[in-house]
């Protein structure tokens, strides 16, 4: 794991699917755990599963290129 240069964390309702997409591209699964999202009005805790994936330099460069070419992401930046 010494070659990990970048990490992403997913913790929303589609975190599993998002993490799996990066794992299919060869990213490394670094951590699976739980994350407190909020405390509900009734005092109950709401948790989501969190996934952390890591990329080597080549995977990170490909990720940055994909972001640059993503028209939806560029709309969010404006």
N, C-alpha and C positions, 0 to 999 in steps of 0.2 A: 504493500500500500504506500510505499514511499514515493510512488510516481503520481499520486493524487495532487492536482493543482487547483481544483475547483469542486465545490459541493453545492447541491441543491437539496432543499427540504420541502417535502410535501405533507400537508396536514389537513387538507380539506376533504370533502365528501368523495372526491374522485382520486384521492392520493394514491391508492393502490394501482389504479390504471395508469396514472402518470408515471409512477415509479417503474412500473413494468415496461413502459415504452422506452425509458432510458436504459433499463437493464437489457432489453433486446438489442440496443446499440452498443453493448459491451461495457457500459458504466458499471461501477462496483457498488454493491449494497453495503453501506457502512453502518447503518443503525436502523432498527425498528423498535419503536416504543410508543408511549402514549403522551399526549399533550393536553393539558387543561385548556379548554376553549373558553368556557365561561361557567359561572355559578348561576344557576337558574333562580327565579324568584322564590321557589320553594326550598332553596338551599342545596338542591341536588347539583352535583358536579357533572358537567358535560365534557367528555373527553373524545378526542379523535386519535386514530392511529397515525403516527408520524413515521415517514420513511426518509432516510438521508442517503443520497447516492453521490458518488464521487467520480470525477473524470480525470483522465490523464491529459497531457498537453494537447495531443492530437484530437481527442474527443471534445475538449474544451474549445479548440479552434473551430471545429465543425459546428459546435453549438452556437458560437458567436456568429458564424456565417449564416446559419439558419435564422437567427434573430434578425440580422441585417436584411435578409430577404423576405421576412415575414411582414406582409402588408398590414395585417391586423395589429401587430406589435408596434409598427410605425405610427398607426393611428392613435395608439395610446400615449405615445410620446409627444404628440402635438397638442 
